[in-house]
Amino acid sequence: MLKLEHIKKTFNKGSANEVVLFTDLNVAIEDGEFVTIIGSNGSGKSTFFNIISGNILQDSGKISFQKQDISKVPEHKRSQYIGRVFQDPQKGTAPSLTILQNMAMAYNKGKAFGLTKGVDRSLIPLFKEELTNMQLGLEDKLEVLVGALSGGQRQALSLLMATLIKPEVLLLDEHTAALDPKTSDLIIHLTDKIVKEKKMTTIMITHNLKHAITYGDRLLMFHKGDIILDIKGEEKKTLTVEKLIEKFNSLNMIDALDDELAFSAQ
């Protein structure tokens, strides 16, 4: 279980630009849960991810993973069991290296290995199998530089690299937002397939309400640093965009839907 308790976070403390984001954030993610997160810009979604990954530290409060306190564990150590895919495909890959070299780095994540020995070519059949499962034709392009790939291909590779050695927690940070609708649908279907096959604890931020409702078994909505909706179980399975908007209306929170979220609901 991943658990955040009494998290507080203020940016630019003591200055004219002080922003109090989290005052008492509490949330627990069960092992194997696939959680989708929505919320307007500035609601705290990305900061939530950054605190989980260790990219930034909370001012106070506790983060525990599998009952171990990781509140002060640095990001590079958390990355050994937390995988992350970003909105920008370039953040998850090395464009100047080949697909083969990128996958070799992902495979050796957290291990000591000498770059002077080059890529262990005995791993090529494994890499080809993983790439074939994505059905993008990349299995025949192992020697192609990643910088030559399309945005969708690169994002698919980022997703594969983040999950090649199964992470205990996978963070998907609006990983389809920069893609065209057709490619976005392809990547989200691929995501769902990988998450289900590997039974990973997954948290996905999205601005696409249809994706948030269709995928995952729990939905959280952030607004001004608070979680204002937490929907799971049968309620999540029967949820529709219309029902979700009705909930916003009943809570007098329709303003929480920014233009981008409202557009994605169409």
Contacts in CASP RR format, 6 or more apart in sequence:
PFRMAT RR
TARGET T0000
AUTHOR 0000-0000-0000
METHOD contacts of the structure
MODEL  1
MLKLEHIKKTFNKGSANEVVLFTDLNVAIEDGEFVTIIGSNGSGKSTFFN
IISGNILQDSGKISFQKQDISKVPEHKRSQYIGRVFQDPQKGTAPSLTIL
QNMAMAYNKGKAFGLTKGVDRSLIPLFKEELTNMQLGLEDKLEVLVGALS
GGQRQALSLLMATLIKPEVLLLDEHTAALDPKTSDLIIHLTDKIVKEKKM
TTIMITHNLKHAITYGDRLLMFHKGDIILDIKGEEKKTLTVEKLIEKFNS
LNMIDALDDELAFSAQ
1 28 0 8 1.000
1 29 0 8 1.000
1 30 0 8 1.000
1 31 0 8 1.000
1 64 0 8 1.000
1 65 0 8 1.000
1 66 0 8 1.000
1 67 0 8 1.000
2 28 0 8 1.000
2 29 0 8 1.000
2 52 0 8 1.000
2 63 0 8 1.000
2 64 0 8 1.000
2 65 0 8 1.000
2 169 0 8 1.000
2 201 0 8 1.000
3 27 0 8 1.000
3 28 0 8 1.000
3 29 0 8 1.000
3 62 0 8 1.000
3 63 0 8 1.000
3 64 0 8 1.000
3 65 0 8 1.000
4 25 0 8 1.000
4 26 0 8 1.000
4 27 0 8 1.000
4 28 0 8 1.000
4 51 0 8 1.000
4 52 0 8 1.000
4 61 0 8 1.000
4 62 0 8 1.000
4 63 0 8 1.000
5 26 0 8 1.000
5 61 0 8 1.000
5 62 0 8 1.000
5 63 0 8 1.000
5 64 0 8 1.000
6 24 0 8 1.000
6 25 0 8 1.000
6 26 0 8 1.000
6 60 0 8 1.000
6 61 0 8 1.000
6 62 0 8 1.000
7 22 0 8 1.000
7 24 0 8 1.000
7 25 0 8 1.000
7 26 0 8 1.000
7 51 0 8 1.000
7 58 0 8 1.000
7 60 0 8 1.000
7 61 0 8 1.000
7 63 0 8 1.000
8 22 0 8 1.000
8 23 0 8 1.000
8 24 0 8 1.000
8 25 0 8 1.000
8 58 0 8 1.000
8 59 0 8 1.000
8 60 0 8 1.000
8 61 0 8 1.000
9 21 0 8 1.000
9 22 0 8 1.000
9 25 0 8 1.000
9 47 0 8 1.000
9 51 0 8 1.000
9 56 0 8 1.000
9 58 0 8 1.000
9 59 0 8 1.000
10 18 0 8 1.000
10 19 0 8 1.000
10 20 0 8 1.000
10 21 0 8 1.000
10 59 0 8 1.000
11 17 0 8 1.000
11 18 0 8 1.000
11 19 0 8 1.000
11 21 0 8 1.000
12 18 0 8 1.000
12 19 0 8 1.000
13 59 0 8 1.000
21 44 0 8 1.000
21 47 0 8 1.000
21 225 0 8 1.000
22 44 0 8 1.000
22 47 0 8 1.000
22 58 0 8 1.000
22 225 0 8 1.000
23 225 0 8 1.000
25 48 0 8 1.000
25 225 0 8 1.000
25 226 0 8 1.000
25 227 0 8 1.000
27 220 0 8 1.000
27 227 0 8 1.000
29 35 0 8 1.000
29 169 0 8 1.000
29 201 0 8 1.000
29 203 0 8 1.000
30 201 0 8 1.000
31 201 0 8 1.000
32 199 0 8 1.000
32 200 0 8 1.000
32 201 0 8 1.000
32 202 0 8 1.000
33 201 0 8 1.000
33 202 0 8 1.000
33 217 0 8 1.000
33 218 0 8 1.000
34 195 0 8 1.000
34 201 0 8 1.000
34 202 0 8 1.000
34 204 0 8 1.000
34 215 0 8 1.000
34 216 0 8 1.000
34 217 0 8 1.000
34 218 0 8 1.000
35 202 0 8 1.000
35 203 0 8 1.000
35 204 0 8 1.000
35 216 0 8 1.000
35 217 0 8 1.000
35 218 0 8 1.000
35 219 0 8 1.000
35 220 0 8 1.000
36 204 0 8 1.000
36 205 0 8 1.000
36 206 0 8 1.000
36 211 0 8 1.000
36 212 0 8 1.000
36 213 0 8 1.000
36 215 0 8 1.000
36 216 0 8 1.000
36 218 0 8 1.000
36 219 0 8 1.000
36 220 0 8 1.000
37 45 0 8 1.000
37 48 0 8 1.000
37 203 0 8 1.000
37 204 0 8 1.000
37 205 0 8 1.000
37 206 0 8 1.000
37 212 0 8 1.000
37 219 0 8 1.000
37 220 0 8 1.000
37 221 0 8 1.000
37 222 0 8 1.000
38 45 0 8 1.000
38 205 0 8 1.000
38 206 0 8 1.000
38 207 0 8 1.000
38 209 0 8 1.000
38 212 0 8 1.000
38 219 0 8 1.000
38 220 0 8 1.000
38 221 0 8 1.000
38 222 0 8 1.000
38 261 0 8 1.000
39 45 0 8 1.000
39 207 0 8 1.000
39 221 0 8 1.000
39 222 0 8 1.000
39 223 0 8 1.000
39 256 0 8 1.000
39 258 0 8 1.000
39 261 0 8 1.000
40 223 0 8 1.000
40 256 0 8 1.000
40 257 0 8 1.000
40 258 0 8 1.000
40 261 0 8 1.000
41 258 0 8 1.000
41 260 0 8 1.000
43 222 0 8 1.000
43 223 0 8 1.000
43 224 0 8 1.000
43 225 0 8 1.000
43 256 0 8 1.000
44 222 0 8 1.000
44 225 0 8 1.000
45 205 0 8 1.000
45 222 0 8 1.000
46 173 0 8 1.000
46 205 0 8 1.000
47 56 0 8 1.000
48 222 0 8 1.000
49 55 0 8 1.000
49 84 0 8 1.000
49 171 0 8 1.000
49 173 0 8 1.000
49 203 0 8 1.000
49 205 0 8 1.000
50 56 0 8 1.000
51 57 0 8 1.000
51 58 0 8 1.000
51 63 0 8 1.000
52 63 0 8 1.000
52 82 0 8 1.000
52 169 0 8 1.000
52 171 0 8 1.000
52 203 0 8 1.000
53 75 0 8 1.000
53 78 0 8 1.000
53 79 0 8 1.000
53 82 0 8 1.000
53 84 0 8 1.000
53 171 0 8 1.000
54 73 0 8 1.000
54 74 0 8 1.000
54 75 0 8 1.000
54 78 0 8 1.000
55 75 0 8 1.000
57 71 0 8 1.000
57 72 0 8 1.000
58 71 0 8 1.000
61 71 0 8 1.000
62 69 0 8 1.000
62 71 0 8 1.000
63 69 0 8 1.000
63 70 0 8 1.000
63 71 0 8 1.000
64 70 0 8 1.000
64 71 0 8 1.000
65 81 0 8 1.000
65 168 0 8 1.000
65 169 0 8 1.000
66 168 0 8 1.000
70 78 0 8 1.000
79 109 0 8 1.000
80 109 0 8 1.000
80 110 0 8 1.000
81 167 0 8 1.000
81 168 0 8 1.000
81 169 0 8 1.000
82 167 0 8 1.000
82 168 0 8 1.000
82 169 0 8 1.000
82 170 0 8 1.000
82 171 0 8 1.000
83 162 0 8 1.000
83 163 0 8 1.000
83 167 0 8 1.000
83 169 0 8 1.000
83 170 0 8 1.000
83 171 0 8 1.000
84 162 0 8 1.000
84 170 0 8 1.000
84 171 0 8 1.000
84 172 0 8 1.000
84 173 0 8 1.000
85 92 0 8 1.000
85 155 0 8 1.000
85 158 0 8 1.000
85 159 0 8 1.000
85 162 0 8 1.000
85 170 0 8 1.000
85 171 0 8 1.000
85 172 0 8 1.000
85 173 0 8 1.000
85 175 0 8 1.000
86 92 0 8 1.000
86 158 0 8 1.000
86 173 0 8 1.000
86 174 0 8 1.000
86 175 0 8 1.000
87 173 0 8 1.000
87 174 0 8 1.000
87 175 0 8 1.000
87 177 0 8 1.000
87 178 0 8 1.000
88 178 0 8 1.000
89 151 0 8 1.000
89 152 0 8 1.000
89 154 0 8 1.000
89 155 0 8 1.000
89 157 0 8 1.000
89 158 0 8 1.000
89 178 0 8 1.000
90 154 0 8 1.000
91 158 0 8 1.000
92 158 0 8 1.000
92 161 0 8 1.000
92 162 0 8 1.000
93 102 0 8 1.000
93 146 0 8 1.000
93 147 0 8 1.000
93 154 0 8 1.000
93 157 0 8 1.000
93 158 0 8 1.000
93 161 0 8 1.000
94 101 0 8 1.000
94 102 0 8 1.000
94 105 0 8 1.000
94 146 0 8 1.000
95 145 0 8 1.000
95 146 0 8 1.000
95 147 0 8 1.000
95 154 0 8 1.000
96 145 0 8 1.000
96 146 0 8 1.000
96 147 0 8 1.000
97 105 0 8 1.000
97 145 0 8 1.000
97 146 0 8 1.000
98 142 0 8 1.000
98 143 0 8 1.000
98 144 0 8 1.000
98 145 0 8 1.000
98 146 0 8 1.000
99 127 0 8 1.000
99 131 0 8 1.000
99 138 0 8 1.000
99 141 0 8 1.000
99 142 0 8 1.000
99 143 0 8 1.000
99 144 0 8 1.000
99 146 0 8 1.000
99 149 0 8 1.000
99 157 0 8 1.000
100 119 0 8 1.000
100 124 0 8 1.000
100 127 0 8 1.000
100 142 0 8 1.000
100 143 0 8 1.000
101 119 0 8 1.000
102 146 0 8 1.000
102 157 0 8 1.000
102 161 0 8 1.000
103 123 0 8 1.000
103 127 0 8 1.000
103 130 0 8 1.000
103 157 0 8 1.000
103 160 0 8 1.000
103 161 0 8 1.000
103 164 0 8 1.000
104 118 0 8 1.000
104 119 0 8 1.000
104 120 0 8 1.000
104 123 0 8 1.000
104 127 0 8 1.000
105 161 0 8 1.000
106 160 0 8 1.000
106 161 0 8 1.000
106 162 0 8 1.000
106 164 0 8 1.000
106 165 0 8 1.000
107 123 0 8 1.000
107 126 0 8 1.000
107 127 0 8 1.000
107 164 0 8 1.000
107 165 0 8 1.000
109 164 0 8 1.000
109 165 0 8 1.000
124 142 0 8 1.000
127 139 0 8 1.000
127 142 0 8 1.000
128 139 0 8 1.000
128 142 0 8 1.000
129 139 0 8 1.000
130 160 0 8 1.000
130 164 0 8 1.000
131 137 0 8 1.000
131 138 0 8 1.000
131 139 0 8 1.000
131 142 0 8 1.000
131 160 0 8 1.000
132 139 0 8 1.000
134 156 0 8 1.000
134 160 0 8 1.000
134 190 0 8 1.000
136 153 0 8 1.000
136 156 0 8 1.000
138 149 0 8 1.000
138 153 0 8 1.000
138 156 0 8 1.000
138 157 0 8 1.000
141 149 0 8 1.000
146 154 0 8 1.000
146 157 0 8 1.000
147 154 0 8 1.000
149 157 0 8 1.000
150 183 0 8 1.000
151 178 0 8 1.000
151 179 0 8 1.000
151 183 0 8 1.000
152 179 0 8 1.000
152 183 0 8 1.000
152 186 0 8 1.000
152 187 0 8 1.000
155 175 0 8 1.000
155 176 0 8 1.000
155 178 0 8 1.000
155 179 0 8 1.000
155 183 0 8 1.000
155 187 0 8 1.000
156 186 0 8 1.000
156 187 0 8 1.000
156 190 0 8 1.000
158 175 0 8 1.000
159 175 0 8 1.000
159 187 0 8 1.000
159 190 0 8 1.000
159 191 0 8 1.000
159 194 0 8 1.000
160 194 0 8 1.000
162 170 0 8 1.000
163 170 0 8 1.000
163 194 0 8 1.000
163 198 0 8 1.000
163 200 0 8 1.000
166 198 0 8 1.000
166 200 0 8 1.000
167 200 0 8 1.000
168 200 0 8 1.000
168 201 0 8 1.000
169 200 0 8 1.000
169 201 0 8 1.000
169 202 0 8 1.000
169 203 0 8 1.000
170 195 0 8 1.000
170 200 0 8 1.000
170 201 0 8 1.000
170 202 0 8 1.000
170 203 0 8 1.000
171 202 0 8 1.000
171 203 0 8 1.000
172 191 0 8 1.000
172 202 0 8 1.000
172 203 0 8 1.000
172 204 0 8 1.000
172 205 0 8 1.000
172 206 0 8 1.000
173 205 0 8 1.000
174 205 0 8 1.000
174 206 0 8 1.000
174 207 0 8 1.000
175 187 0 8 1.000
175 191 0 8 1.000
175 204 0 8 1.000
176 183 0 8 1.000
176 184 0 8 1.000
176 187 0 8 1.000
176 188 0 8 1.000
176 206 0 8 1.000
176 208 0 8 1.000
176 211 0 8 1.000
177 184 0 8 1.000
177 206 0 8 1.000
177 207 0 8 1.000
179 187 0 8 1.000
184 208 0 8 1.000
188 208 0 8 1.000
188 211 0 8 1.000
188 215 0 8 1.000
191 204 0 8 1.000
191 215 0 8 1.000
192 215 0 8 1.000
192 216 0 8 1.000
194 200 0 8 1.000
195 202 0 8 1.000
202 216 0 8 1.000
204 211 0 8 1.000
204 212 0 8 1.000
204 215 0 8 1.000
204 216 0 8 1.000
206 212 0 8 1.000
207 260 0 8 1.000
207 261 0 8 1.000
207 264 0 8 1.000
208 264 0 8 1.000
209 241 0 8 1.000
209 244 0 8 1.000
209 261 0 8 1.000
209 264 0 8 1.000
209 265 0 8 1.000
210 241 0 8 1.000
210 264 0 8 1.000
210 265 0 8 1.000
212 219 0 8 1.000
213 219 0 8 1.000
213 236 0 8 1.000
213 239 0 8 1.000
213 240 0 8 1.000
213 241 0 8 1.000
213 244 0 8 1.000
216 236 0 8 1.000
217 232 0 8 1.000
217 233 0 8 1.000
217 236 0 8 1.000
218 230 0 8 1.000
218 231 0 8 1.000
218 232 0 8 1.000
218 233 0 8 1.000
218 236 0 8 1.000
219 229 0 8 1.000
219 230 0 8 1.000
219 231 0 8 1.000
219 232 0 8 1.000
219 236 0 8 1.000
219 239 0 8 1.000
220 227 0 8 1.000
220 229 0 8 1.000
220 230 0 8 1.000
221 227 0 8 1.000
221 228 0 8 1.000
221 229 0 8 1.000
221 256 0 8 1.000
222 228 0 8 1.000
223 253 0 8 1.000
223 256 0 8 1.000
228 251 0 8 1.000
228 253 0 8 1.000
228 256 0 8 1.000
229 247 0 8 1.000
229 251 0 8 1.000
231 239 0 8 1.000
241 265 0 8 1.000
244 265 0 8 1.000
245 254 0 8 1.000
245 257 0 8 1.000
245 265 0 8 1.000
248 254 0 8 1.000
248 256 0 8 1.000
248 257 0 8 1.000
257 265 0 8 1.000
END
